[in-house]
Amino acid sequence: MLQEVYLVDFARTPFTRFTRKEPQKDPFYNLRPEELAGIVINRLIEKNGINPREIEEIVTGCALQVGEQWSFGGRHEVFASRLPYTIPSMAVDRQCASSITTVAIGAMEVATGMADIVLAGGVEKMSKTPMFDNPHIEPNMAFLTDPKYAEYDLTTGYVMGLTAERLAEEAKISREEMDRWSLRSHQMATKAIQEGYFKDEIIPFETEVEGKKITLTTDQSVRPDTSLEKLSQLPPAFRPNGTITAGNSAPLNSGSAYVLLMSKNALKRYGLTPMAKIRSFGFAGVPPAVMGKGPVPSSKKALEKANLNVKDISLWEINEAFAVVVLNAIKELGLDESTVNKRGGAIAIGHPLGATGARIVGTLARQLLIEGKDYGVATLCVGGGQGGAIVVERV
C-alpha cells in the first residue's frame, strides 16, 4: 500500500533577469548554480529543524546540464550545501519540467516507503549556460536534414519560439489575446508583491552586480508599469510578421527552488505541519513542433490518476513559457481563467528552466492554504514535445 506524501515547505531565490546581449548583468552571474541551490536547501533544513543525516535523497532538476551546470549527479548541490556525503543525490533533465519531475521522483520514493525525507527542486543559471549559441550543446544534425525524421519537424521543434508560433496558428489565438494575458501576469504579480505574498517563499539575497552590492527581495522581471500599448509595440521575436514577442514570452532568468517532502512518520517525528499532499502526477508526449500543447494531456492524465476531473480543481498554475501555452490550456481544458496563475506567472515572475516546476508546485500549495481550496494542478509544457503535471491536495 502506498504511503501519503506530504509537501511540508517550499523556498526559492528571487528570480533574476538579464538579456542575451548583456548576460553579465545577471545578479547571479558570478555565482555557481550549486551555490544558488545550496542557499535554498539549507534554508529548508534550518527552518524545519531537519537533521541532515536523516535526509534520504536530494533530487535536483536542471535543463541544460553542461558547462558550469554539470552537477556530478547532483553531488555538487550536496557539497555546496556542506551536507554529509552520506546523503544520496541525483540530477534530472526533463527540460522545463525538470524540477516538477524531481518532485514526482521524490514523491515516489516517499510513497513506496523507500524514503521518509526528500528535498526536490531545481536550479538554472541561464546567463552562463544559454539555450542558444552554446558551444557545449550539439544537436543531432541528422534530425534536421534526414527525411526519415521529418515527422518530428525539429527545424521548428528545436526553437521554442517557433513552436509557440505554430501553436498560436493551430489554436487560432491572436496576438492581442496573448498580450492581454501577459499584461495580466504582470498585474497579478505586482499585486502579489504589494500584498507581501512572496515574502514567505523568497529568500532575500545579497549579491554584487558590476562592483555594486545589492539585496534582492523580489523577482526582477515583474514590470508594474507595463501596458497593453507598450506590449503591442514590441516586434515579433522569432518570425517576420509573427505574433510571439519578448513581451508575451517568458524572459531570461536565473534562480533556484526546492520543496521538502516527508512521510507521515517523519512528520510525527519532527512535529511539523504540512501544507499539502502530492496526490498524483502525469507526463505526456506531444509533437515537438507544438510542444506548448503538453499541459493538456499531462493534466488529464494526472487528474485521471487522482480520480478527479477538471471541475474538482480550484487553482491552476500553468507555466507561462509563452502566453499562448496558458491560453491554449484554458481553452482545451475548459478552465475559468480566474483560477489560473492568480499571483502572476512566468512572463512576469521568470522561468529559470530547471527551477520552475518546483516553484509552481510550491506556490500552488501555498495558495491552496491561503484560499482554503482543496485541489490544485501545476503543469508545464516541455521542450522536445512533452507536458508534465502534478495534482496537489490541501492538508
N, C-alpha and C positions, 0 to 999 in steps of 0.2 A: 504493500500500500504506500502510495506517495505521501510525503510529508508536506505540510503547508510551508510556503516560502514567504518570509516577511521582509519587506523593504523598510529598514529601520531609519536610515538617514541618507541625506544627499548633500553634496557640496561641489562647488566648482570655482575656478578662477573667473575673473572678468574675461570677456572675450575681446581681444584687441582688434585693431583694424589697420590696414595698410593698402597700398596699391602695387601692382606689378612693376611699375616704374620706380617706386621708392620702397622696396621691401625693408630697408634698414630703419624705416620709421615705425616698424612694429615694435611696441614697447617690450616685447619678449624676444627680440631679435638676438640678443647676446646671452640668452638662457638656453640650456639644453631642454628638450622635450621632457626627459625623465625628471628634471627639476620641477617643472610645472606639475607633473603628475604627483611627485612626492609631496608637494605642499598640500594637495587635496587629500591624498591618502593619509598623511599624518594628522590633518585636521579631523578627519572622521574617527581615527583611532583615539586621539586625545579627547575629543568632545564626548565620546561614548564610553570612555574608560576601558577600552579593549586591551587585553593582554596580547601583545603582538605574537607571542608564541602559540596562541590559540587560533590565529588566522590560518585557515587551511587552503586558501587559494587567493591569489591576486591575478585578475584577468584584465589585460589592457588592450583596448582596440586602437588601431591606427591604420589609416587608409593607404599611406604612402611610406612603407617601411624600408626606405632607402636613405643613404646619406646619414645625417645625424639622428634620423628616426629609426635606424636599425637598433632594436632594443635587446638583442641577445636572448630572444624567447621570453621577453618580459622581465628578465633579470635586472636590467638597468633601473627599472622602477623600484624594485626591492632595494637595490644598493643605494640609489639616490635618497630613498626614504630612511636609510640607516636602520633597516629592519633585519631581523635574524635571517640568515641564509637558509634556515630550515623551512621557510615559507615557500611552497612551490608557486610557480608563475607560468603564465603563457601570454603570447601576443597573438592577436586576432586581426585579420584583414577581411572585412566584407565591405570594403569601400565606405560609403556614407553610413552604412548600417553596422559598422564595426563594433561600436560600443552598445548598440541595442542587442547585438549578438553576444557580447560578453555578459550582459545581464541575463540573457537566456541560458548561457552555459553555466553561470553561477547558480541560477535557479534550478537547473537540472541536478547539479551536484548536491544542493541542499535537499531538493525533493526526493532524491533517491537515497538519502541518508549517508552519502559519501563525504559530506562536509557540513559543519554547523555554522561557520562564519566565512563569508567570501566578500572580498572587495572587487567590484566590477565597474569598469568605466573605460575611459579612453583619453587620448591626447592627440593633438595635431598642431604642428608649428609650420604653417604654410609659407612663411616668409623665407625660410631657408630650404624648404622642401616643396617647391611648387608643383602643381599638376602639369603645367606646360613648360616647354623648353628646359626640361630637367634631364641632364645627361645620364642620370642613373636609371631612368625609366626607358625601356626599349620594347615597344610594341612588336608583335609578330607581324612583319610587313606583308606576309602571305595572306593574312586576314583581309588586307586592303586590296590586294591585287589578284588573287586566285579566285576564279569564278565559282569554285566549289564551296566557298564560304559566303557567297553573295547573300544568302537568306538572312545572315546576321546584320548586314548593312553597317559594318563598323566604320565606314567612312563617316557616317553620321554618329554611330554609337560611341565612338571614342571622344566625341566633342559634346560635352554635356549641354552647351547652349543650343547646338543644332538639334539635340533630342527634344529640348523644350519647344523649339520652333515647330518640330514635327507634331508634338502633342497638341500644341495650340491649333494647328491646322486641322488635325483629326477630330478634336473635341469641339471645334468651332468656338474657341474662347478668344475674345478680342483683346487688343492692346489696352483699351480703356478699362476693361474688367480687371486686367492684371495690374494696371497702375492703381486702380481704386483699392484693390486688395493690399498692395504694397503700402499705400498711404495708411490704410487701417492698421497694418502691422506696426508702423512707427508710432501711430497714435496710441495703440493699446500698450506698447512697451513704454512709451513716455508716461502714460497714466500709471502704469505699474511701478515705475521708478518713483514718481511723485508720491505714491501711496506707501512707499517703503517695502514693496513686496520682495524685491530681490535681495534685501539685506540679510534675509535668513538663508540664502543659498550661495551668495557670492562672498569669497574670502578677499578682503582688501589686500592689495598687492603693491608693495613698494618696488620700483624699478627705475632704470635710468634710460633716457632717450636723448641721444646726441649730447651727452655730457650733463644733462639736466635731470635731477631726481624728481620723480612724480609718484603719487599714490593713486592707483586705480581702484575705484569702488563700484563702477558701473560698466556696462558694455559700451564699447566705443562707437559702434555703428549706428546707434539709435539717433535719429535726426528729428528732434521736436519741431524744427522749423520747415520741414519739407511740405510740399503741397502738390495737389494734382497737376497744377500748371507746371511746376518745376519738373515733375516726373514725366509729363507729356513731352517736354522739350528735349529729353535725352535721346541720342541717336541709337539705332539698332547696334547691338554689340557683336552679333555673330553672323549676320547675313544682311546684305543690302535689302532695304525695304522689309526687313524682318520686324517682329513685334517684341522680341526679347531684348531688354536693355539692362544696363547696370542697375537701374532703379527697381526693376521687377524681378531681380535675381538676388540670391544671397551674395554678400561681399566676400572679400578675402580676410580670413581671421586666424588667430591662434588662440588656444585655450585647452583646458583640461576639465573633466567632470567624472565623478565616481559616485556609486551608491553602495551602501552597506547592506548586505543580505544576511539573514540569520534564520536558523531553525527555531522551533518553539522551545526546545531545550536550552539553546543559547540565550534566548530572550529571558527565560526564567532565571538562568544563572546570573545574568547581568542586571536583571530588574529593569529592562528597557521597555519603552512603549513604542511599537512600530507605527509607521504611517499607513502602510498598505500591504496588501498581499499581491504576489505575482500569480495571476490566475492561469494565463496561457500565453503562447506566442505562436506566430506563424510567419513563414518565409515563402516567397513565391517568385517564379521566374516570368519575365515578360520580354518582348522583343527589345534588344539593346537600343535600337533606334528610337524607341519611345519609352525609355526607362522610367519616365515620370508616371507611368500607369501603375507602378509597383505597389503603392499603398492600398489600392483597391482589392486585388486578390489576396494580399497578405493579411489585410484586416478581416476579410471574410473568413479566411482560414483560421485565424486566431479566435474570432468570435465563435465559430463552429466548435472549436476545441474546448471553449469555455461554456458551451451550451447557452450562449447568449445571442441576441441579434442586435442590429443597429439601433433599434428603438430603446434597448436597455442601457445604452451608453449616453451619459450626461455630458462628458467632456472629451474633447479630442485634441491631441497635439499632433498635427501633421506638419512634417518638416518643410519649411519654405525654401527648398533649394532654388525653386522658381515659383512665382505666384501661380503659374498655370498648373503646377502639380497639385496644389491645395484646391484650386477651383475645380479641377477635374475630379478629384476625390469627393468633394462636396456634391457635385452633380451626379456621379455614378453611384454613390452610396446613399444619396437622398438625405443629406445632413442639413440641419438647421445651422447656418453659418455662425449664429451667435454662440454656439457651443464649441467653436473651433479656435484654437490659439488665442485664448481670452487675455493673455498677458503679453501679446506680441509673438512674432515668430522669427525665424532665422533671417529674413530680409532686414529686420531691424536689429535683432539680438546678435546675429552672426552664426556662421556654420563652419567651425573648425572640424573638418570631416569626422575624424575618429572620436571626437568628444560629444558630438551632437546627440547620438542615441541615448546616452546616459543622461544628458541634460533634459531631453523631452520626457523621459520616464520619470526622472526625479521631480521635475517641476509639475508634472501631471499628478503625482502622488500628493504633493503639497497642496495643489488646488482642490483636489477631492476633499481633503481635510478642511480647508478654509471654507468651502462652499457646502459641505455636508452632503456631497453627492456620493453615490455608491460605486459606479463603474466609469472607467475611462480607457481610452485607447491611445497609445503613442505609436506613430507609424512614419516610415520614411520611404522615399524612392532610393534606388541604389544604382550607381554607375555600372554598366555592363548588362543591365536589364534584370533587376530584382526589386523586391519590396520586402520590408520587414515590419512586423507589428507585435506589440505586447499589450495584453489586457491586464489592467491594474484594478484591484478592488480595495476600497477604503476599509480600514480596520476600525 
